[in-house]
Amino acid sequence: MMEIYLKKIAETQKIRDSFKKPPLKKLCYYPIPLIIFKAIERIFPSLRDWIWVKNKLFFSEPFYTLGYWIDYSLCGFLTEDYEVRLTKFLIQSIKTSDIFMDIGAHYGFYTLLVHKLIAQSLESEEGISLRSVYSFEPTPETYKVLIKNIGCKNISAHQLALSSIKGETEFINFDGIHKTQNSLCTHLAAKKVGLKKFRISQVTTTTMDEFCSNHHITPTKIKMDIEGSEYNVLYGALHILKNHHPVVIMEIWGKGYNLNHLKGAELLFSLDYHAYKIDSNGQLIMIQPDYISDFEPFAVDNIVFKK
């Protein structure tokens, strides 16, 4: 099955290449409903927050989004280069014994992918423990979509923000497609997105150590896409990191926006973790710490940390 999934990703290369073409040439690859929606969305940007669109992921699972997402609509996965490489890495590295935590799950693409990989390895849905995949998404509207995508699967979903403390804290909410940038790190998120219009709400927080203790779990792989809150989450996971050494996959931003990412990386390095970039085939290549600090201002990549 691993080979089949990798082949499906490769078969979308022509479509992915079309995303880089001039606007008019892109239209040749887009279905008419998507073109109409995008045209209306330019006039009414908030439309994306109200229209549910049913897509199909490359591993055949139905997948709902708020508004049309070109990635999911045309390819069935996230098509940015760093996301494609992460997808390939997970396809080749997930084991049946893994306990996976998807922190900042959004609509649940990686949650569903890992669940599918474990399910197929065990050859039956019933074979998956409820403790195999844990998904965290604090944004209320996004969480509703996540729950719809999970359905009756044995996935443990939580409308929580993991951080360094247990309690409540401010959370920044953007509208439309910018919901992917929602964050506990309010000023950094607003600066990165370049938007002045956003809402501040209160969200419930807990630490990873507390959560894992309460649920009697020990994660083996942790994926974090949490828009600048990485250090706080890792600080709240010190017991897990020191004693159990899970693999940590962390999205890292470029210069000017990556202070908390660098602090998180430094914490992991202090615990004798090593950093790896993911190559185009989904394989790991060890990198030095200065590789991360030298990212260009608007660069983004998923870096794997493990002992």
Backbone torsions as a table, in degrees:
resi	resn	phi	psi	omega
1	MET	NA	-33.7	179.0
2	MET	-57.4	-45.0	-179.0
3	GLU	-64.5	-36.9	179.8
4	ILE	-64.9	-44.4	179.8
5	TYR	-63.9	-44.2	179.1
6	LEU	-63.2	-36.6	178.2
7	LYS	-66.0	-40.8	179.1
8	LYS	-61.8	-39.7	178.0
9	ILE	-64.5	-43.7	-179.9
10	ALA	-63.0	-34.2	-177.3
11	GLU	-69.0	-15.4	178.8
12	THR	-90.9	4.5	-174.2
13	GLN	-56.8	-41.2	-178.3
14	LYS	-62.4	-41.2	178.3
15	ILE	-66.3	-43.6	-179.7
16	ARG	-63.2	-36.5	177.1
17	ASP	-64.0	-30.5	-178.9
18	SER	-66.3	-24.2	-179.6
19	PHE	-63.7	-22.1	-178.1
20	LYS	-91.1	-3.5	-177.7
21	LYS	-79.1	163.6	174.9
22	PRO	-57.4	153.5	-174.4
23	PRO	-49.4	-45.4	-176.7
24	LEU	-66.3	-36.2	-179.8
25	LYS	-72.1	-27.0	177.5
26	LYS	-62.6	-31.3	-174.8
27	LEU	-59.6	-25.3	179.8
28	CYS	-63.6	-23.5	-175.5
29	TYR	-101.5	-10.6	-173.6
30	TYR	-96.4	136.0	174.2
31	PRO	-67.7	153.9	-174.8
32	ILE	-59.1	-43.3	178.9
33	PRO	-57.9	-37.1	179.7
34	LEU	-66.6	-42.1	179.6
35	ILE	-61.7	-44.6	179.9
36	ILE	-62.8	-45.4	-179.0
37	PHE	-61.2	-45.0	-178.5
38	LYS	-63.2	-37.0	179.3
39	ALA	-66.3	-44.4	179.0
40	ILE	-67.6	-36.4	-178.0
41	GLU	-63.3	-30.2	177.3
42	ARG	-63.9	-30.4	-179.9
43	ILE	-86.8	-38.5	-178.6
44	PHE	-125.0	81.9	-176.2
45	PRO	-57.9	-31.0	-177.2
46	SER	-71.7	-7.8	179.7
47	LEU	-56.1	-34.4	-178.0
48	ARG	-59.9	-27.3	-177.1
49	ASP	-77.3	-7.2	-172.1
50	TRP	-121.9	-19.7	-175.7
51	ILE	-97.2	119.4	176.3
52	TRP	-90.6	128.8	-179.7
53	VAL	-118.4	132.0	178.7
54	LYS	-94.1	123.1	178.6
55	ASN	-115.5	-179.7	175.4
56	LYS	-132.6	121.1	-179.5
57	LEU	-73.2	161.2	-175.0
58	PHE	-65.2	-16.8	175.7
59	PHE	-102.5	24.9	167.1
60	SER	76.4	9.4	176.7
61	GLU	-85.9	137.7	171.7
62	PRO	-65.8	147.7	-172.8
63	PHE	-149.9	117.6	-178.9
64	TYR	-93.4	146.0	174.3
65	THR	-136.5	160.1	170.4
66	LEU	-86.4	111.0	-174.6
67	GLY	78.7	171.1	177.8
68	TYR	-77.8	125.6	169.9
69	TRP	-106.6	114.8	-174.6
70	ILE	-56.9	-40.3	179.6
71	ASP	-54.4	-54.6	-176.0
72	TYR	-72.1	-37.1	-176.9
73	SER	-66.3	-40.0	-173.9
74	LEU	-99.6	-30.6	-174.0
75	CYS	-117.8	-26.0	-179.4
76	GLY	83.7	16.4	175.7
77	PHE	-162.9	170.9	177.6
78	LEU	-74.9	128.9	-167.8
79	THR	-105.1	-1.9	172.6
80	GLU	-60.6	144.4	-173.9
81	ASP	-53.5	-43.9	-177.2
82	TYR	-69.4	-25.4	176.1
83	GLU	-78.6	-37.6	177.4
84	VAL	-62.0	-43.3	179.9
85	ARG	-64.7	-39.0	177.4
86	LEU	-65.6	-41.4	178.2
87	THR	-59.1	-44.7	179.0
88	LYS	-63.8	-39.7	179.0
89	PHE	-61.4	-46.4	-179.0
90	LEU	-65.2	-40.9	178.7
91	ILE	-55.7	-37.5	-174.7
92	GLN	-93.1	-10.2	-172.6
93	SER	-118.1	-17.4	-178.3
94	ILE	-68.1	133.2	179.4
95	LYS	-115.0	159.3	179.7
96	THR	-62.9	-24.8	-178.2
97	SER	-85.7	-4.2	-176.0
98	ASP	-68.9	145.1	166.1
99	ILE	-116.2	112.5	-169.3
100	PHE	-105.8	130.9	175.4
101	MET	-114.3	121.0	179.6
102	ASP	-104.5	98.5	-174.3
103	ILE	-99.3	115.7	-169.4
104	GLY	84.7	56.9	-169.7
105	ALA	-75.9	-21.2	-175.3
106	HIS	56.4	-127.2	-178.3
107	TYR	-81.5	-7.8	172.1
108	GLY	101.2	22.4	-179.3
109	PHE	-57.5	-52.4	-177.9
110	TYR	-70.9	-32.3	174.6
111	THR	-57.5	-49.3	-178.0
112	LEU	-70.5	-36.6	179.3
113	LEU	-61.5	-49.1	-178.7
114	VAL	-65.2	-41.4	177.0
115	HIS	-57.5	-44.6	-179.4
116	LYS	-63.8	-41.7	-179.4
117	LEU	-63.2	-42.9	179.1
118	ILE	-68.8	-41.2	-179.5
119	ALA	-60.3	-44.9	-177.7
120	GLN	-71.1	-30.7	176.8
121	SER	-66.8	-35.0	180.0
122	LEU	-86.9	-9.9	175.1
123	GLU	70.3	6.4	174.9
124	SER	-158.9	141.2	177.9
125	GLU	-58.9	-38.9	-176.2
126	GLU	-65.5	-18.9	-176.5
127	GLY	-77.2	-9.1	-176.6
128	ILE	-85.4	125.9	174.4
129	SER	-72.3	148.7	174.3
130	LEU	-59.9	-18.5	-176.1
131	ARG	-90.9	10.8	-176.3
132	SER	-82.9	-39.9	-175.2
133	VAL	-131.9	126.0	178.7
134	TYR	-121.5	131.3	-171.7
135	SER	-126.5	133.1	-175.9
136	PHE	-125.7	126.6	178.1
137	GLU	-151.4	110.5	-175.4
138	PRO	-82.9	-19.6	-177.4
139	THR	-71.4	119.5	-173.5
140	PRO	-55.8	-48.7	-177.3
141	GLU	-64.8	-40.1	-179.9
142	THR	-69.8	-37.8	179.7
143	TYR	-61.5	-37.5	178.1
144	LYS	-60.4	-40.8	179.1
145	VAL	-68.8	-40.7	177.7
146	LEU	-57.2	-46.4	-179.4
147	ILE	-63.2	-39.5	177.0
148	LYS	-61.7	-42.4	-179.2
149	ASN	-68.5	-35.1	179.0
150	ILE	-70.1	-40.1	179.3
151	GLY	59.4	-128.6	-176.9
152	CYS	-96.7	11.1	-177.6
153	LYS	-68.5	154.5	179.1
154	ASN	-78.1	66.6	178.4
155	ILE	-122.5	134.3	-178.6
156	SER	-96.4	105.5	-176.2
157	ALA	-104.9	144.5	-175.0
158	HIS	-141.3	129.5	175.6
159	GLN	-86.9	72.3	-176.3
160	LEU	-136.0	154.7	168.3
161	ALA	-110.1	123.6	174.5
162	LEU	-80.2	141.6	-177.8
163	SER	-155.1	-159.5	-178.5
164	SER	-92.4	-10.0	-178.4
165	ILE	-139.0	162.4	175.4
166	LYS	-100.2	134.1	179.3
167	GLY	154.7	-135.3	175.5
168	GLU	-134.6	150.5	179.2
169	THR	-152.6	168.8	178.9
170	GLU	-72.0	145.1	-179.6
171	PHE	-137.4	131.7	-177.6
172	ILE	-92.4	132.3	-178.6
173	ASN	-120.1	123.8	173.2
174	PHE	-100.7	166.0	178.4
175	ASP	-98.6	162.6	172.4
176	GLY	60.3	-142.2	-175.9
177	ILE	-64.2	-20.3	-178.1
178	HIS	-76.1	-0.8	175.7
179	LYS	-59.8	-23.3	178.3
180	THR	-64.2	-16.8	-179.0
181	GLN	-97.2	2.0	178.7
182	ASN	-53.4	140.8	-169.6
183	SER	-159.6	155.5	168.0
184	LEU	-74.1	-23.9	-176.0
185	CYS	-88.5	77.9	-164.5
186	THR	-58.5	-53.2	-173.8
187	HIS	-68.3	-37.5	179.9
188	LEU	-66.7	-42.4	-179.7
189	ALA	-62.9	-44.6	179.9
190	ALA	-63.4	-39.3	179.1
191	LYS	-64.6	-43.8	-177.2
192	LYS	-66.6	-45.3	-178.3
193	VAL	-72.2	-28.8	179.9
194	GLY	78.4	23.0	-179.8
195	LEU	-111.6	142.3	177.3
196	LYS	-98.7	-14.6	-177.5
197	LYS	-96.8	113.7	176.5
198	PHE	-159.8	166.9	179.7
199	ARG	-113.9	143.4	175.5
200	ILE	-106.1	127.6	178.0
201	SER	-129.4	174.1	176.6
202	GLN	-103.9	134.2	176.9
203	VAL	-127.0	154.0	176.8
204	THR	-80.2	135.4	178.8
205	THR	-123.3	154.5	169.8
206	THR	-148.5	172.0	177.6
207	THR	-98.0	157.0	177.4
208	MET	-63.9	-40.1	178.9
209	ASP	-59.5	-45.2	-179.9
210	GLU	-64.7	-45.9	-179.1
211	PHE	-60.4	-47.0	-178.0
212	CYS	-65.3	-37.1	177.7
213	SER	-65.8	-44.4	-178.7
214	ASN	-66.4	-31.4	-176.7
215	HIS	-101.3	2.2	176.5
216	HIS	55.9	48.6	179.9
217	ILE	-126.6	156.9	174.3
218	THR	-130.3	101.6	-177.5
219	PRO	-65.1	146.2	176.0
220	THR	-106.6	-27.4	176.4
221	LYS	-136.7	133.1	-178.3
222	ILE	-127.0	121.3	175.7
223	LYS	-106.5	126.9	-177.8
224	MET	-122.0	122.9	171.6
225	ASP	-134.7	82.1	-165.7
226	ILE	-129.9	24.6	163.8
227	GLU	53.5	48.9	173.0
228	GLY	98.9	1.5	-179.8
229	SER	-100.6	15.1	-171.4
230	GLU	-60.5	-44.9	-177.2
231	TYR	-61.1	-43.8	-178.9
232	ASN	-61.8	-41.2	179.6
233	VAL	-64.9	-44.3	-179.0
234	LEU	-67.3	-37.5	177.8
235	TYR	-63.5	-34.0	177.7
236	GLY	-80.4	4.0	-179.6
237	ALA	-122.2	21.0	-173.3
238	LEU	-58.9	-39.3	-179.5
239	HIS	-63.6	-47.1	178.7
240	ILE	-60.7	-45.7	-176.6
241	LEU	-65.8	-42.3	-176.9
242	LYS	-71.3	-36.2	-170.4
243	ASN	-102.4	-19.8	-174.4
244	HIS	-126.7	-15.2	170.9
245	HIS	54.1	52.0	177.2
246	PRO	-66.4	154.2	171.1
247	VAL	-69.8	133.4	-179.9
248	VAL	-116.1	124.6	176.0
249	ILE	-109.7	115.3	-172.0
250	MET	-125.0	125.4	172.9
251	GLU	-73.5	129.8	-176.5
252	ILE	-123.4	136.1	-179.4
253	TRP	-96.4	173.6	-178.8
254	GLY	-86.1	-178.5	-176.4
255	LYS	-54.4	141.5	179.3
256	GLY	94.3	-19.1	-178.0
257	TYR	-129.5	2.8	-166.3
258	ASN	-114.0	20.8	-178.1
259	LEU	-57.5	-48.0	-178.8
260	ASN	-70.3	-29.8	175.0
261	HIS	-65.6	-43.8	-179.7
262	LEU	-66.5	-39.6	176.4
263	LYS	-62.0	-39.9	177.4
264	GLY	-64.4	-42.2	178.4
265	ALA	-64.0	-41.3	179.4
266	GLU	-63.1	-38.0	177.5
267	LEU	-61.9	-44.0	179.5
268	LEU	-65.8	-40.2	178.0
269	PHE	-63.0	-35.4	179.9
270	SER	-67.7	-18.8	177.9
271	LEU	-98.7	17.0	176.5
272	ASP	70.4	25.2	170.5
273	TYR	-78.1	155.6	172.2
274	HIS	-115.7	153.1	-178.0
275	ALA	-104.9	145.6	-179.7
276	TYR	-138.5	139.8	167.9
277	LYS	-94.5	159.8	-179.7
278	ILE	-103.0	125.2	-179.4
279	ASP	-82.6	-179.3	-174.2
280	SER	-65.6	-16.3	178.2
281	ASN	-97.4	1.4	-179.2
282	GLY	85.5	13.7	179.1
283	GLN	-97.4	155.5	-176.4
284	LEU	-92.4	138.6	175.2
285	ILE	-126.6	121.2	-178.2
286	MET	-64.3	139.8	179.4
287	ILE	-127.9	161.1	176.8
288	GLN	-88.3	156.4	-178.3
289	PRO	-54.4	-35.4	-177.1
290	ASP	-69.7	-15.9	175.5
291	TYR	-59.9	-39.4	-177.8
292	ILE	-72.3	-43.2	-177.2
293	SER	-70.9	-14.8	-178.1
294	ASP	-94.3	8.9	178.6
295	PHE	-56.8	141.8	173.5
296	GLU	-66.2	158.0	-172.5
297	PRO	-50.0	-43.0	-176.2
298	PHE	-107.1	16.8	177.5
299	ALA	-74.0	149.7	175.1
300	VAL	-139.4	138.8	174.4
301	ASP	-153.8	155.5	173.3
302	ASN	-97.0	118.9	-179.0
303	ILE	-108.2	136.0	179.4
304	VAL	-99.9	130.9	176.7
305	PHE	-115.8	129.4	174.9
306	LYS	-154.7	162.3	-179.7
307	LYS	-94.5	NA	NA
